[in-house]
Each structure stands twice: as structure tokens, then as C-alpha cells.
Amino acid sequence: MKLSRPVSWFLLAFGVWSWFIWITFVKNLWKDGSGLAFDDAGDPTGYFWVHLLLAITSFLLGTAVGVIGLRGVRALRREARDGRDTRDARAEADRD
């Protein structure tokens, strides 16, 4: 399957966005002082565990999507480079 340039860049940007958003979310969850994430004794609550699992899952999915986008961008660049090399070789052969 071949991804277009805009789709590849979108997937890569989504992956980077996921890293930023979900790491920030976990930092904020860890510092939560409202009593939702930690009880009075300082132990994690169900809210904490559910949201931590959500963040980890989203982080992993975002990473996978970003890797797909990166591979698409790299393939397009490689294809463009190989196309230039082929055209240059043909032009040089025509001159001879």
C-alpha cells in the first residue's frame, strides 16, 4: 500500500501530537490534587488507573500511527531520490 504525501505527513504529525498530549496528560494526572486520582492516604484510585491505562493505550496507538506516517514519508523521499537518479542516468546516456 502506498500512502500519499499529505496522508503520510498527517499520520506523522498525529503521532508527534500524541506524544505531546498524552505525556502532558500523565504528568497532570500524577500531580492531581483534587482527590480524583489519589485518595486521602495518597494511594491511586480507580480513576487514576483507568486514565493511566487510557493514556498508555493512546500513546502506543499514536506511536504506531506516527511510525506508519514516518515510513510513508521516508518511502516517498526514497522514491523521489531514485527517480532523480534514474532520470540523471538517462540524460547522461543520451548525451553520450
C-alpha positions as CSV (number, residue, x, y, z in Angstrom):
1,M,0.0,0.0,0.0
2,K,1.3,3.4,-0.9
3,L,0.4,6.5,1.2
4,S,0.2,9.9,-0.4
5,R,2.4,12.7,0.9
6,P,-0.4,14.6,2.8
7,V,-1.6,11.4,4.5
8,S,1.9,10.4,5.5
9,W,2.6,13.9,7.0
10,F,-0.8,13.9,8.7
11,L,-0.1,10.5,10.3
12,L,3.4,11.6,11.4
13,A,2.0,14.8,12.9
14,F,-0.7,12.9,14.7
15,G,2.0,10.6,16.2
16,V,4.0,13.6,17.4
17,W,0.9,15.3,18.8
18,S,0.0,12.1,20.7
19,W,3.4,12.0,22.4
20,F,3.0,15.6,23.5
21,I,-0.7,15.4,24.6
22,W,-0.5,12.1,26.4
23,I,2.7,12.7,28.2
24,T,1.4,16.0,29.4
25,F,-1.9,14.3,30.5
26,V,0.0,11.7,32.6
27,K,2.1,14.4,34.2
28,N,-1.0,16.3,35.1
29,L,-2.7,13.2,36.3
30,W,0.3,12.4,38.5
31,K,0.2,15.9,40.1
32,D,-3.6,15.8,40.6
33,G,-4.5,17.4,43.9
34,S,-8.3,17.3,43.5
35,G,-8.7,13.9,45.1
36,L,-9.8,12.1,42.0
37,A,-6.5,10.4,41.2
38,F,-5.3,9.8,44.7
39,D,-7.2,9.2,47.9
40,D,-6.5,10.8,51.3
41,A,-3.8,8.3,52.0
42,G,-2.1,9.1,48.8
43,D,-2.9,5.8,47.1
44,P,-4.0,5.7,43.5
45,T,-7.8,5.4,42.9
46,G,-9.7,3.6,40.2
47,Y,-9.9,7.0,38.3
48,F,-6.1,7.1,38.2
49,W,-5.7,3.5,36.9
50,V,-8.4,3.9,34.2
51,H,-7.0,7.2,33.0
52,L,-3.4,5.9,33.1
53,L,-4.4,2.9,31.0
54,L,-6.2,5.2,28.6
55,A,-3.2,7.4,28.3
56,I,-0.8,4.4,27.7
57,T,-3.1,2.9,25.1
58,S,-3.5,6.2,23.3
59,F,0.3,6.8,23.5
60,L,1.0,3.4,22.0
61,L,-1.6,3.8,19.2
62,G,-0.3,7.3,18.5
63,T,3.2,5.9,18.3
64,A,2.1,3.2,15.8
65,V,0.3,5.8,13.7
66,G,3.3,8.1,13.7
67,V,5.6,5.2,12.7
68,I,3.4,4.4,9.7
69,G,3.5,8.1,8.7
70,L,7.3,8.2,9.1
71,R,7.6,5.2,6.9
72,G,5.4,6.7,4.3
73,V,7.4,10.0,4.3
74,R,10.7,8.1,4.0
75,A,9.3,5.9,1.2
76,L,8.2,9.0,-0.8
77,R,11.6,10.6,-0.3
78,R,13.4,7.4,-1.4
79,E,11.1,7.1,-4.4
80,A,11.8,10.8,-5.4
81,R,15.5,10.3,-5.0
82,D,15.6,7.1,-7.0
83,G,13.5,8.8,-9.7
84,R,16.1,11.6,-9.9
85,D,18.9,9.1,-10.1
86,T,17.2,7.3,-13.0
87,R,16.5,10.5,-14.9
88,D,20.1,11.7,-14.4
89,A,21.4,8.4,-15.7
90,R,19.1,8.5,-18.8
91,A,20.1,12.1,-19.5
92,E,23.8,11.2,-19.3
93,A,23.3,8.2,-21.6
94,D,21.5,10.4,-24.1
95,R,24.4,12.9,-24.2
96,D,26.9,10.1,-25.0
